[in-house]
Amino acid sequence: MRCAIYTRVSKAKVQTTDNQLLVLREVAQMRGFEIVKEYTDEGISGAKGRESRAGFDALIKASVKREHDIVLCWSVCRLGRDLSHLVSFLNEMNSAGVDVYCHSQGLDTSSISGRMTFHLCGILAEFEREILKQRIIAGQDRARAQGKRIGRKSNMNDGLIQSVKFMRNKGLGIKRIAHELQIGIGSVYKALEH
């Protein structure tokens, strides 16, 4: 079985990936895996998305191309600290038919218990999104109750409203008014309603 190894440390000056590599190479040897490539990110937080982590991004691209069958990493937190990023990664691996093994937790998506843990991660991510959504809605409701405006500030002012009405009274069409004043057609209609 072909494997890829992924290692990451947050502080390159203080930490090194050497210990992770040593253990994961041993794991690969004990399981009879052929190490195809090792991917490393040093000095990059796991909270960062894949676009900020060149090694992680390359790993995902290689996985999608099926250049390996399984990804070995030291710990789940080496893959990511943001649950939604982690679940997204696991979904991509699952879609590509690539398994993931996290040594510290013994998480192996090639086993039934590993897949169960994988699905539990998905449920937790969905739960986290719902909680966040409820908090946002509650915050918006509280702000509305306090008389605060929700959303983008309107660029509509008295001068603009008067200009729209003046131009309309002169017989100009809605599109022409919008073009002349460099505003949207919807803004012209709103101004005319005032």
N, C-alpha and C positions, 0 to 999 in steps of 0.2 A: 504494500500500500504506500502511495506517495504522500508525503506530508510536508507542510510548510510550518515554520516556527515563527511566532510573532512575540517580540519582546518590547517593552517600553519602560522608561523611567521618566519621572517628572523633572528631576533636577540633575542634569548631566554632570555638573561640577561636583556634586556630592555622591551621586549614585552611579552604578554601572549595570549594564545588562548582562555582564559576564556570568553571574551566578544563575540567572534565569536560563541563559543559553546552555550552561553546563548541565543543569538538571534536565532540561527539555531534550537535549541531545541523548542523554541517558535513557529517558523515557522512550524516545524513538527507537533506540537500539534494542531495548528490552522487548518492545512490541514488534520488532522486525520491520519498522517503517524505513523507507528510503527518504531522506531529507532532500527535497527538491530545491528549496530556497529558504533563507532566513531573512525576515523583515524586522527592522528595528526603528523605533522612534526614541530619540533621546532629548530630554529637556522640554518635553511637550506634555501638558496636562491631559489626562484622560477625559476631562470635561469638554475638550475641544472636539469639534466635528472632524470627519474624515478629511475634509478639504485642508485642514491645518496639519494633518499628520500624513506625510508622504509615504512612510512605510506601511501604514494601515490602509491607505488608499490603494497602494500597489498590491497589497495582499488581497483586497476585495476584488480588484480587477482580475488578478490571476485566478482567484476562486471561481469567478463567473466564467472564465475561459476553461475551467476544469484542469488547470495545470497541476493540481494536487487533489487528494481525496479527503484529507483531514487537516485541520489547523490545530497546532499545539500552542498553548500559551500558559504562562505561569499561573495566572489568576483571572477571574472575570473582570476585576478592576483594571487589569492591564489592557483589556479590550475597550473599556470605556467606563466613565463614572456617571454618565447621564443614562438613565434607564431607557429613554426613548431611542437613543443612539444604539445602545446595546441590543435592544429588541429588533431594531432595523437591521443591524449587522447579522443577527441570528436568522432573521427572515431571509436575507440575501443568501446566506450560506445554505439554508434549507432549500431554497428555490434552485440553487446551483447543484444540489446534491452533495454538498461538502459538509462533513461532520466537524464538530468543534470539541476539543478536549481541553479543559481548564484544570491544570494539575492540582493546585491548592485545594479546590473544592471537590475534585474527583468528578466534575461534570463532564459527561461524555454523551454527546447527542446521538451516537451510534447505538446506544442502549435504550431500552424502554424507559428506565428511570431518568436518564438524561433528557430524553424527549419530553417526559412529563415535566421536568424542571424547566425546560425550554418553554413549554406552554404556560407554566405558572408565571414565568417572567412576562409573557405576553398579557396575561390577565392582570398582573400588577401594573403594567404600563397603561393598560386601558383604565384601570381604577384611578391611577395617578392623573390621567387626562380628565376624567370625569370630575374629580375633586377640584382640579384647577379651574375647569369650566364653571363649576358651581361657585367658586370663590370670585371669579371675574364677574359673573352675573350678580352676585350679592353686592359686590363693590359698586357696580354700575347702578343698581337699584338704590343703594345708600346715597350715592352722589346725586341721582335724580331727585330723591326726597329732600336733599339739601339745596335743591334749585340749581345744581351745577349742570353744565352742558356736557353731553356725552358725544364723542366723535370729533371730527375735524371742525375747526372754527370756520364759520362762514365768511366768505370774502364779500358778502353783500353789505353795502352801506347805503345811507340815505342818498348820497350823491349818485351812486350807481343806479339805484332804483328810479330816481328822477330822470336820469339820462335815458334809461330804457323806456319809461313812459312817454317822455318827450319824443323820442325817435318813433315809437309806435303810433303816437298821435299824428305824426307827420306822414304816416302811411308806409313806413319801412316794414319789411317782413321780419319774421322771427329769426331766420337764418342770417339775414343781413345785419340785424342788430347784434346778434351773437358775434359775428365776424368783426364788425366795427369796434365793439367794446372788448373783444378778445375774452369772451366768457362762453360758457356752455349754453346750449339751447335750453336746458332745464333751468338754468339760472335766470334766463330771460323770462320764462313762464313764472318762476317764483316772484320775480320783481314785479310782474304785472298783477300778481295776486295781492300784493301789499296795498 
